[in-house]
Amino acid sequence: MHLTVLRQTAKGLPQVINTEGGEEPYTLRNPVLKSLESTKWYLWHGNVFRALQEIEWMTMDLDAASMETSDATVRKLWKAVEEFQTYIEHNAGFIPNYGERWRYGERISTAFVESTVNQVISNRMVKRQQMRWSPRGAHLLLQVRTRVLNEELRSIFALVCRV
């Protein structure tokens, strides 16, 4: 689950959890929201270890809260945070330090390119289009375009022409 979705779900948490057995009630929503923001910051700056610590603390808080309340949002968020933790653990080596990239003036997103490609492909895949692309044809075209952009096509073409 994306951090934005986790944040939206966390906004639906109860503000205070009333405990049984005479213990003092404790706040839940604000600490979880703060923990999600910290996790985002740590991941943005490539500090996976600290991000996983924040997620672990948040998981423990949500686990304790799920035992104290019957609120479905608590259990839903608890499960989503555990899935997010597993995702981060499995992909820790691939998480870049965007803060460092930003400071060095490097590109930090290719979303605008992906959006354009998706828009062009979806327009060409429409059934009412006169010249419609097949999924295989679109895939092959994207492979060629990628090789052109990476300047790999010339070397492949040179190899093919020699044969």
PyMOL CGO cylinders between C-alpha atoms (Angstrom):
from pymol import cmd
from pymol.cgo import CYLINDER

trace = [
    CYLINDER, 0.00, 0.00, 0.00, 1.26, 3.48, -0.84, 0.3, 1, 1, 1, 1, 1, 1,
    CYLINDER, 1.26, 3.48, -0.84, 2.19, 5.84, 2.02, 0.3, 1, 1, 1, 1, 1, 1,
    CYLINDER, 2.19, 5.84, 2.02, -0.50, 8.30, 0.93, 0.3, 1, 1, 1, 1, 1, 1,
    CYLINDER, -0.50, 8.30, 0.93, -3.15, 5.60, 1.26, 0.3, 1, 1, 1, 1, 1, 1,
    CYLINDER, -3.15, 5.60, 1.26, -1.76, 4.61, 4.65, 0.3, 1, 1, 1, 1, 1, 1,
    CYLINDER, -1.76, 4.61, 4.65, -1.97, 8.26, 5.74, 0.3, 1, 1, 1, 1, 1, 1,
    CYLINDER, -1.97, 8.26, 5.74, -5.58, 8.55, 4.56, 0.3, 1, 1, 1, 1, 1, 1,
    CYLINDER, -5.58, 8.55, 4.56, -6.49, 5.35, 6.43, 0.3, 1, 1, 1, 1, 1, 1,
    CYLINDER, -6.49, 5.35, 6.43, -4.71, 6.62, 9.56, 0.3, 1, 1, 1, 1, 1, 1,
    CYLINDER, -4.71, 6.62, 9.56, -6.85, 9.77, 9.50, 0.3, 1, 1, 1, 1, 1, 1,
    CYLINDER, -6.85, 9.77, 9.50, -9.83, 7.48, 10.11, 0.3, 1, 1, 1, 1, 1, 1,
    CYLINDER, -9.83, 7.48, 10.11, -8.35, 6.05, 13.31, 0.3, 1, 1, 1, 1, 1, 1,
    CYLINDER, -8.35, 6.05, 13.31, -9.95, 6.93, 16.62, 0.3, 1, 1, 1, 1, 1, 1,
    CYLINDER, -9.95, 6.93, 16.62, -8.17, 9.86, 18.27, 0.3, 1, 1, 1, 1, 1, 1,
    CYLINDER, -8.17, 9.86, 18.27, -8.10, 8.15, 21.68, 0.3, 1, 1, 1, 1, 1, 1,
    CYLINDER, -8.10, 8.15, 21.68, -8.21, 4.47, 22.65, 0.3, 1, 1, 1, 1, 1, 1,
    CYLINDER, -8.21, 4.47, 22.65, -10.00, 3.79, 25.91, 0.3, 1, 1, 1, 1, 1, 1,
    CYLINDER, -10.00, 3.79, 25.91, -8.38, 0.86, 27.67, 0.3, 1, 1, 1, 1, 1, 1,
    CYLINDER, -8.38, 0.86, 27.67, -10.10, -1.71, 29.83, 0.3, 1, 1, 1, 1, 1, 1,
    CYLINDER, -10.10, -1.71, 29.83, -9.11, -2.39, 33.40, 0.3, 1, 1, 1, 1, 1, 1,
    CYLINDER, -9.11, -2.39, 33.40, -8.89, 1.22, 34.58, 0.3, 1, 1, 1, 1, 1, 1,
    CYLINDER, -8.89, 1.22, 34.58, -5.77, 2.13, 32.63, 0.3, 1, 1, 1, 1, 1, 1,
    CYLINDER, -5.77, 2.13, 32.63, -5.48, 5.61, 31.20, 0.3, 1, 1, 1, 1, 1, 1,
    CYLINDER, -5.48, 5.61, 31.20, -6.69, 6.14, 27.62, 0.3, 1, 1, 1, 1, 1, 1,
    CYLINDER, -6.69, 6.14, 27.62, -3.95, 6.86, 25.08, 0.3, 1, 1, 1, 1, 1, 1,
    CYLINDER, -3.95, 6.86, 25.08, -3.84, 8.78, 21.83, 0.3, 1, 1, 1, 1, 1, 1,
    CYLINDER, -3.84, 8.78, 21.83, -3.44, 6.78, 18.64, 0.3, 1, 1, 1, 1, 1, 1,
    CYLINDER, -3.44, 6.78, 18.64, -4.17, 8.84, 15.53, 0.3, 1, 1, 1, 1, 1, 1,
    CYLINDER, -4.17, 8.84, 15.53, -1.61, 11.63, 15.93, 0.3, 1, 1, 1, 1, 1, 1,
    CYLINDER, -1.61, 11.63, 15.93, 1.36, 9.37, 16.84, 0.3, 1, 1, 1, 1, 1, 1,
    CYLINDER, 1.36, 9.37, 16.84, 0.58, 7.07, 13.90, 0.3, 1, 1, 1, 1, 1, 1,
    CYLINDER, 0.58, 7.07, 13.90, 0.34, 10.02, 11.50, 0.3, 1, 1, 1, 1, 1, 1,
    CYLINDER, 0.34, 10.02, 11.50, 3.64, 11.40, 12.85, 0.3, 1, 1, 1, 1, 1, 1,
    CYLINDER, 3.64, 11.40, 12.85, 5.24, 7.98, 12.46, 0.3, 1, 1, 1, 1, 1, 1,
    CYLINDER, 5.24, 7.98, 12.46, 4.07, 7.75, 8.84, 0.3, 1, 1, 1, 1, 1, 1,
    CYLINDER, 4.07, 7.75, 8.84, 5.59, 11.16, 8.10, 0.3, 1, 1, 1, 1, 1, 1,
    CYLINDER, 5.59, 11.16, 8.10, 8.87, 10.10, 9.71, 0.3, 1, 1, 1, 1, 1, 1,
    CYLINDER, 8.87, 10.10, 9.71, 8.84, 6.87, 7.69, 0.3, 1, 1, 1, 1, 1, 1,
    CYLINDER, 8.84, 6.87, 7.69, 8.33, 8.84, 4.49, 0.3, 1, 1, 1, 1, 1, 1,
    CYLINDER, 8.33, 8.84, 4.49, 11.21, 11.18, 5.36, 0.3, 1, 1, 1, 1, 1, 1,
    CYLINDER, 11.21, 11.18, 5.36, 13.56, 8.29, 6.20, 0.3, 1, 1, 1, 1, 1, 1,
    CYLINDER, 13.56, 8.29, 6.20, 12.70, 6.46, 2.98, 0.3, 1, 1, 1, 1, 1, 1,
    CYLINDER, 12.70, 6.46, 2.98, 13.12, 9.63, 0.91, 0.3, 1, 1, 1, 1, 1, 1,
    CYLINDER, 13.12, 9.63, 0.91, 16.62, 10.04, 2.35, 0.3, 1, 1, 1, 1, 1, 1,
    CYLINDER, 16.62, 10.04, 2.35, 17.54, 6.36, 1.89, 0.3, 1, 1, 1, 1, 1, 1,
    CYLINDER, 17.54, 6.36, 1.89, 17.59, 5.51, 5.61, 0.3, 1, 1, 1, 1, 1, 1,
    CYLINDER, 17.59, 5.51, 5.61, 15.80, 2.17, 5.36, 0.3, 1, 1, 1, 1, 1, 1,
    CYLINDER, 15.80, 2.17, 5.36, 16.96, 1.03, 8.80, 0.3, 1, 1, 1, 1, 1, 1,
    CYLINDER, 16.96, 1.03, 8.80, 15.30, 3.96, 10.62, 0.3, 1, 1, 1, 1, 1, 1,
    CYLINDER, 15.30, 3.96, 10.62, 12.20, 3.68, 8.41, 0.3, 1, 1, 1, 1, 1, 1,
    CYLINDER, 12.20, 3.68, 8.41, 11.82, 0.04, 9.42, 0.3, 1, 1, 1, 1, 1, 1,
    CYLINDER, 11.82, 0.04, 9.42, 12.22, 1.00, 13.09, 0.3, 1, 1, 1, 1, 1, 1,
    CYLINDER, 12.22, 1.00, 13.09, 9.40, 3.55, 12.75, 0.3, 1, 1, 1, 1, 1, 1,
    CYLINDER, 9.40, 3.55, 12.75, 7.22, 0.98, 11.00, 0.3, 1, 1, 1, 1, 1, 1,
    CYLINDER, 7.22, 0.98, 11.00, 7.95, -1.58, 13.73, 0.3, 1, 1, 1, 1, 1, 1,
    CYLINDER, 7.95, -1.58, 13.73, 6.95, 0.86, 16.49, 0.3, 1, 1, 1, 1, 1, 1,
    CYLINDER, 6.95, 0.86, 16.49, 3.81, 1.79, 14.58, 0.3, 1, 1, 1, 1, 1, 1,
    CYLINDER, 3.81, 1.79, 14.58, 2.95, -1.90, 14.13, 0.3, 1, 1, 1, 1, 1, 1,
    CYLINDER, 2.95, -1.90, 14.13, 3.29, -2.50, 17.87, 0.3, 1, 1, 1, 1, 1, 1,
    CYLINDER, 3.29, -2.50, 17.87, 1.05, 0.48, 18.66, 0.3, 1, 1, 1, 1, 1, 1,
    CYLINDER, 1.05, 0.48, 18.66, -1.59, -0.69, 16.19, 0.3, 1, 1, 1, 1, 1, 1,
    CYLINDER, -1.59, -0.69, 16.19, -1.35, -4.26, 17.49, 0.3, 1, 1, 1, 1, 1, 1,
    CYLINDER, -1.35, -4.26, 17.49, -1.96, -3.08, 21.06, 0.3, 1, 1, 1, 1, 1, 1,
    CYLINDER, -1.96, -3.08, 21.06, -4.81, -0.83, 19.91, 0.3, 1, 1, 1, 1, 1, 1,
    CYLINDER, -4.81, -0.83, 19.91, -6.47, -3.67, 17.99, 0.3, 1, 1, 1, 1, 1, 1,
    CYLINDER, -6.47, -3.67, 17.99, -6.69, -5.65, 21.24, 0.3, 1, 1, 1, 1, 1, 1,
    CYLINDER, -6.69, -5.65, 21.24, -8.31, -2.72, 23.04, 0.3, 1, 1, 1, 1, 1, 1,
    CYLINDER, -8.31, -2.72, 23.04, -10.89, -1.68, 20.44, 0.3, 1, 1, 1, 1, 1, 1,
    CYLINDER, -10.89, -1.68, 20.44, -13.21, -3.26, 17.92, 0.3, 1, 1, 1, 1, 1, 1,
    CYLINDER, -13.21, -3.26, 17.92, -12.58, -0.47, 15.39, 0.3, 1, 1, 1, 1, 1, 1,
    CYLINDER, -12.58, -0.47, 15.39, -12.12, -2.06, 11.93, 0.3, 1, 1, 1, 1, 1, 1,
    CYLINDER, -12.12, -2.06, 11.93, -9.86, 0.80, 10.78, 0.3, 1, 1, 1, 1, 1, 1,
    CYLINDER, -9.86, 0.80, 10.78, -7.24, -0.13, 13.37, 0.3, 1, 1, 1, 1, 1, 1,
    CYLINDER, -7.24, -0.13, 13.37, -7.04, -3.72, 12.14, 0.3, 1, 1, 1, 1, 1, 1,
    CYLINDER, -7.04, -3.72, 12.14, -7.11, -2.65, 8.48, 0.3, 1, 1, 1, 1, 1, 1,
    CYLINDER, -7.11, -2.65, 8.48, -4.24, -0.20, 8.99, 0.3, 1, 1, 1, 1, 1, 1,
    CYLINDER, -4.24, -0.20, 8.99, -2.30, -2.71, 11.11, 0.3, 1, 1, 1, 1, 1, 1,
    CYLINDER, -2.30, -2.71, 11.11, -2.47, -5.28, 8.30, 0.3, 1, 1, 1, 1, 1, 1,
    CYLINDER, -2.47, -5.28, 8.30, -1.55, -2.68, 5.65, 0.3, 1, 1, 1, 1, 1, 1,
    CYLINDER, -1.55, -2.68, 5.65, 1.44, -1.44, 7.68, 0.3, 1, 1, 1, 1, 1, 1,
    CYLINDER, 1.44, -1.44, 7.68, 2.68, -5.02, 8.11, 0.3, 1, 1, 1, 1, 1, 1,
    CYLINDER, 2.68, -5.02, 8.11, 2.44, -5.55, 4.33, 0.3, 1, 1, 1, 1, 1, 1,
    CYLINDER, 2.44, -5.55, 4.33, 4.29, -2.27, 3.77, 0.3, 1, 1, 1, 1, 1, 1,
    CYLINDER, 4.29, -2.27, 3.77, 7.00, -3.38, 6.21, 0.3, 1, 1, 1, 1, 1, 1,
    CYLINDER, 7.00, -3.38, 6.21, 7.44, -6.65, 4.29, 0.3, 1, 1, 1, 1, 1, 1,
    CYLINDER, 7.44, -6.65, 4.29, 7.68, -4.72, 1.01, 0.3, 1, 1, 1, 1, 1, 1,
    CYLINDER, 7.68, -4.72, 1.01, 10.35, -2.38, 2.41, 0.3, 1, 1, 1, 1, 1, 1,
    CYLINDER, 10.35, -2.38, 2.41, 12.33, -5.30, 3.86, 0.3, 1, 1, 1, 1, 1, 1,
    CYLINDER, 12.33, -5.30, 3.86, 12.32, -7.15, 0.53, 0.3, 1, 1, 1, 1, 1, 1,
    CYLINDER, 12.32, -7.15, 0.53, 13.23, -4.06, -1.52, 0.3, 1, 1, 1, 1, 1, 1,
    CYLINDER, 13.23, -4.06, -1.52, 15.61, -2.29, 0.87, 0.3, 1, 1, 1, 1, 1, 1,
    CYLINDER, 15.61, -2.29, 0.87, 18.56, -2.58, -1.50, 0.3, 1, 1, 1, 1, 1, 1,
    CYLINDER, 18.56, -2.58, -1.50, 16.67, -0.83, -4.29, 0.3, 1, 1, 1, 1, 1, 1,
    CYLINDER, 16.67, -0.83, -4.29, 15.50, 2.22, -2.36, 0.3, 1, 1, 1, 1, 1, 1,
    CYLINDER, 15.50, 2.22, -2.36, 17.51, 5.24, -3.56, 0.3, 1, 1, 1, 1, 1, 1,
    CYLINDER, 17.51, 5.24, -3.56, 18.48, 8.28, -1.53, 0.3, 1, 1, 1, 1, 1, 1,
    CYLINDER, 18.48, 8.28, -1.53, 16.31, 10.90, -3.25, 0.3, 1, 1, 1, 1, 1, 1,
    CYLINDER, 16.31, 10.90, -3.25, 17.56, 13.67, -0.97, 0.3, 1, 1, 1, 1, 1, 1,
    CYLINDER, 17.56, 13.67, -0.97, 21.12, 13.10, -2.13, 0.3, 1, 1, 1, 1, 1, 1,
    CYLINDER, 21.12, 13.10, -2.13, 20.05, 12.94, -5.76, 0.3, 1, 1, 1, 1, 1, 1,
    CYLINDER, 20.05, 12.94, -5.76, 18.18, 16.22, -5.34, 0.3, 1, 1, 1, 1, 1, 1,
    CYLINDER, 18.18, 16.22, -5.34, 21.22, 17.93, -3.82, 0.3, 1, 1, 1, 1, 1, 1,
    CYLINDER, 21.22, 17.93, -3.82, 23.39, 16.82, -6.76, 0.3, 1, 1, 1, 1, 1, 1,
    CYLINDER, 23.39, 16.82, -6.76, 20.83, 18.01, -9.31, 0.3, 1, 1, 1, 1, 1, 1,
    CYLINDER, 20.83, 18.01, -9.31, 20.07, 14.49, -10.53, 0.3, 1, 1, 1, 1, 1, 1,
    CYLINDER, 20.07, 14.49, -10.53, 16.69, 13.37, -11.83, 0.3, 1, 1, 1, 1, 1, 1,
    CYLINDER, 16.69, 13.37, -11.83, 14.49, 11.96, -9.08, 0.3, 1, 1, 1, 1, 1, 1,
    CYLINDER, 14.49, 11.96, -9.08, 11.38, 11.05, -11.04, 0.3, 1, 1, 1, 1, 1, 1,
    CYLINDER, 11.38, 11.05, -11.04, 10.43, 9.71, -14.43, 0.3, 1, 1, 1, 1, 1, 1,
    CYLINDER, 10.43, 9.71, -14.43, 6.70, 9.97, -13.73, 0.3, 1, 1, 1, 1, 1, 1,
    CYLINDER, 6.70, 9.97, -13.73, 6.10, 12.55, -16.48, 0.3, 1, 1, 1, 1, 1, 1,
    CYLINDER, 6.10, 12.55, -16.48, 7.65, 10.19, -19.06, 0.3, 1, 1, 1, 1, 1, 1,
    CYLINDER, 7.65, 10.19, -19.06, 5.69, 7.19, -17.81, 0.3, 1, 1, 1, 1, 1, 1,
    CYLINDER, 5.69, 7.19, -17.81, 2.49, 9.24, -17.87, 0.3, 1, 1, 1, 1, 1, 1,
    CYLINDER, 2.49, 9.24, -17.87, 3.06, 10.33, -21.47, 0.3, 1, 1, 1, 1, 1, 1,
    CYLINDER, 3.06, 10.33, -21.47, 3.85, 6.78, -22.59, 0.3, 1, 1, 1, 1, 1, 1,
    CYLINDER, 3.85, 6.78, -22.59, 0.75, 5.43, -20.85, 0.3, 1, 1, 1, 1, 1, 1,
    CYLINDER, 0.75, 5.43, -20.85, -1.42, 8.11, -22.46, 0.3, 1, 1, 1, 1, 1, 1,
    CYLINDER, -1.42, 8.11, -22.46, -0.07, 7.45, -25.97, 0.3, 1, 1, 1, 1, 1, 1,
    CYLINDER, -0.07, 7.45, -25.97, -0.47, 3.69, -25.59, 0.3, 1, 1, 1, 1, 1, 1,
    CYLINDER, -0.47, 3.69, -25.59, -3.99, 3.93, -24.17, 0.3, 1, 1, 1, 1, 1, 1,
    CYLINDER, -3.99, 3.93, -24.17, -5.01, 6.23, -27.06, 0.3, 1, 1, 1, 1, 1, 1,
    CYLINDER, -5.01, 6.23, -27.06, -3.61, 3.79, -29.63, 0.3, 1, 1, 1, 1, 1, 1,
    CYLINDER, -3.61, 3.79, -29.63, -5.24, 0.74, -27.96, 0.3, 1, 1, 1, 1, 1, 1,
    CYLINDER, -5.24, 0.74, -27.96, -8.78, 2.20, -28.19, 0.3, 1, 1, 1, 1, 1, 1,
    CYLINDER, -8.78, 2.20, -28.19, -11.04, 0.02, -30.35, 0.3, 1, 1, 1, 1, 1, 1,
    CYLINDER, -11.04, 0.02, -30.35, -12.50, 2.98, -32.27, 0.3, 1, 1, 1, 1, 1, 1,
    CYLINDER, -12.50, 2.98, -32.27, -9.06, 4.00, -33.48, 0.3, 1, 1, 1, 1, 1, 1,
    CYLINDER, -9.06, 4.00, -33.48, -8.57, 3.24, -37.19, 0.3, 1, 1, 1, 1, 1, 1,
    CYLINDER, -8.57, 3.24, -37.19, -5.01, 2.03, -36.84, 0.3, 1, 1, 1, 1, 1, 1,
    CYLINDER, -5.01, 2.03, -36.84, -5.10, 0.09, -33.61, 0.3, 1, 1, 1, 1, 1, 1,
    CYLINDER, -5.10, 0.09, -33.61, -2.02, -1.41, -31.91, 0.3, 1, 1, 1, 1, 1, 1,
    CYLINDER, -2.02, -1.41, -31.91, -1.92, -4.95, -30.61, 0.3, 1, 1, 1, 1, 1, 1,
    CYLINDER, -1.92, -4.95, -30.61, -0.45, -5.43, -27.12, 0.3, 1, 1, 1, 1, 1, 1,
    CYLINDER, -0.45, -5.43, -27.12, 2.55, -7.26, -28.69, 0.3, 1, 1, 1, 1, 1, 1,
    CYLINDER, 2.55, -7.26, -28.69, 3.09, -4.50, -31.25, 0.3, 1, 1, 1, 1, 1, 1,
    CYLINDER, 3.09, -4.50, -31.25, 2.99, -1.82, -28.54, 0.3, 1, 1, 1, 1, 1, 1,
    CYLINDER, 2.99, -1.82, -28.54, 5.47, -3.80, -26.45, 0.3, 1, 1, 1, 1, 1, 1,
    CYLINDER, 5.47, -3.80, -26.45, 7.88, -4.18, -29.38, 0.3, 1, 1, 1, 1, 1, 1,
    CYLINDER, 7.88, -4.18, -29.38, 7.62, -0.47, -30.21, 0.3, 1, 1, 1, 1, 1, 1,
    CYLINDER, 7.62, -0.47, -30.21, 8.43, 0.45, -26.60, 0.3, 1, 1, 1, 1, 1, 1,
    CYLINDER, 8.43, 0.45, -26.60, 11.46, -1.85, -26.67, 0.3, 1, 1, 1, 1, 1, 1,
    CYLINDER, 11.46, -1.85, -26.67, 12.77, -0.14, -29.80, 0.3, 1, 1, 1, 1, 1, 1,
    CYLINDER, 12.77, -0.14, -29.80, 12.06, 3.32, -28.36, 0.3, 1, 1, 1, 1, 1, 1,
    CYLINDER, 12.06, 3.32, -28.36, 13.86, 2.44, -25.12, 0.3, 1, 1, 1, 1, 1, 1,
    CYLINDER, 13.86, 2.44, -25.12, 16.91, 1.24, -27.04, 0.3, 1, 1, 1, 1, 1, 1,
    CYLINDER, 16.91, 1.24, -27.04, 16.93, 4.44, -29.09, 0.3, 1, 1, 1, 1, 1, 1,
    CYLINDER, 16.93, 4.44, -29.09, 16.81, 6.56, -25.94, 0.3, 1, 1, 1, 1, 1, 1,
    CYLINDER, 16.81, 6.56, -25.94, 19.57, 4.49, -24.31, 0.3, 1, 1, 1, 1, 1, 1,
    CYLINDER, 19.57, 4.49, -24.31, 21.62, 4.74, -27.52, 0.3, 1, 1, 1, 1, 1, 1,
    CYLINDER, 21.62, 4.74, -27.52, 21.74, 0.94, -27.74, 0.3, 1, 1, 1, 1, 1, 1,
    CYLINDER, 21.74, 0.94, -27.74, 19.96, 0.63, -31.07, 0.3, 1, 1, 1, 1, 1, 1,
    CYLINDER, 19.96, 0.63, -31.07, 22.95, 1.79, -33.12, 0.3, 1, 1, 1, 1, 1, 1,
    CYLINDER, 22.95, 1.79, -33.12, 25.17, -0.95, -31.71, 0.3, 1, 1, 1, 1, 1, 1,
    CYLINDER, 25.17, -0.95, -31.71, 22.51, -3.61, -32.34, 0.3, 1, 1, 1, 1, 1, 1,
    CYLINDER, 22.51, -3.61, -32.34, 21.93, -2.29, -35.86, 0.3, 1, 1, 1, 1, 1, 1,
    CYLINDER, 21.93, -2.29, -35.86, 25.68, -2.34, -36.54, 0.3, 1, 1, 1, 1, 1, 1,
    CYLINDER, 25.68, -2.34, -36.54, 25.86, -5.98, -35.40, 0.3, 1, 1, 1, 1, 1, 1,
    CYLINDER, 25.86, -5.98, -35.40, 22.92, -6.96, -37.61, 0.3, 1, 1, 1, 1, 1, 1,
    CYLINDER, 22.92, -6.96, -37.61, 24.38, -5.16, -40.66, 0.3, 1, 1, 1, 1, 1, 1,
    CYLINDER, 24.38, -5.16, -40.66, 27.72, -6.96, -40.31, 0.3, 1, 1, 1, 1, 1, 1,
    CYLINDER, 27.72, -6.96, -40.31, 26.08, -10.37, -40.51, 0.3, 1, 1, 1, 1, 1, 1,
]
cmd.load_cgo(trace, "trace")
